[in-house]
């Protein structure tokens, strides 16, 4: 982790994103900050993409991947509900 390599850089980037994610969920959600909702959505879309890649291309642990994919989709759908968007101060654009 301390050496200068692609994997070391990958680990550090993931560590920083996890720290931001913990901050977003704890502080950002409690104070109803829209950036926390958007960051969480981006992280879950990113995780869903890699989950689909591992599920259909690499075919790694299919049962576990289906469970995680369902979890990701439920949380993404939850964050798009109008009441939740209203909590975060998102104005309704569509009719």
C-alpha positions in Angstrom: 0.0 0.0 0.0 2.9 2.4 0.6 4.7 1.5 -2.6 4.3 3.6 -5.7 2.3 1.3 -8.0 -1.0 1.1 -9.8 -2.5 -1.0 -7.0 -1.2 1.3 -4.3 -2.8 4.2 -6.1 -6.0 2.3 -6.5 -6.1 1.4 -2.8 -5.5 5.1 -1.8 -8.2 6.4 -4.1 -10.6 3.8 -2.7 -9.7 4.7 0.8 -10.3 8.4 0.2 -13.6 7.7 -1.5 -14.7 5.6 1.5 -13.8 8.3 3.9 -15.8 10.8 1.9 -18.7 8.3 1.7 -18.7 7.9 5.5 -18.7 11.6 5.9 -21.5 12.0 3.3 -23.7 9.5 5.0 -23.2 10.6 8.6 -22.9 14.4 8.3 -24.4 15.1 4.9 -27.6 13.1 5.4 -28.2 14.4 8.9 -27.9 18.0 7.6 -29.9 17.2 4.4 -27.2 18.2 2.0 -27.9 17.4 -1.6 -24.2 16.8 -2.4 -24.4 13.8 0.0 -27.3 12.3 -1.9 -25.6 12.9 -5.2 -22.3 11.4 -4.0 -24.2 8.4 -2.7 -26.0 8.0 -6.0 -22.7 8.2 -7.9 -21.1 5.6 -5.7 -24.0 3.2 -6.0 -24.1 3.7 -9.8 -20.4 3.0 -9.9 -20.8 -0.1 -7.7 -23.8 -1.3 -9.9 -21.8 -1.0 -13.0 -18.9 -3.1 -11.6 -21.4 -5.5 -10.1 -22.9 -6.1 -13.6 -19.5 -6.4 -15.1 -18.5 -9.1 -12.6 -21.9 -10.8 -12.9 -22.1 -11.1 -16.7 -18.6 -10.7 -18.0 -16.4 -12.3 -15.4 -19.1 -14.6 -13.9 -17.8 -14.3 -10.4 -20.1 -15.4 -7.5 -23.4 -15.0 -9.3 -25.7 -15.5 -6.4 -23.9 -12.9 -4.2 -23.8 -10.4 -7.1 -27.5 -10.7 -7.7 -28.1 -9.9 -4.0 -25.8 -6.9 -4.1 -27.3 -5.7 -7.4 -30.8 -5.8 -5.9 -29.6 -3.9 -2.9 -27.9 -1.2 -5.1 -31.0 -0.8 -7.2 -33.3 -0.4 -4.2 -31.1 2.3 -2.6 -30.8 4.1 -5.9 -34.6 4.0 -6.4 -35.1 5.2 -2.8 -32.9 8.2 -3.3 -34.9 9.2 -6.4 -38.3 9.2 -4.5 -39.8 12.7 -4.5 -40.2 12.8 -0.7 -36.5 12.0 -0.3 -35.6 14.6 -2.9 -37.8 17.1 -1.1 -35.9 16.3 2.2 -32.6 17.2 0.5 -34.1 20.4 -1.0 -34.3 19.3 -4.6 -36.9 21.3 -6.5 -39.3 19.3 -8.7 -38.4 20.0 -12.3 -40.8 17.5 -14.0 -44.6 17.7 -13.9 
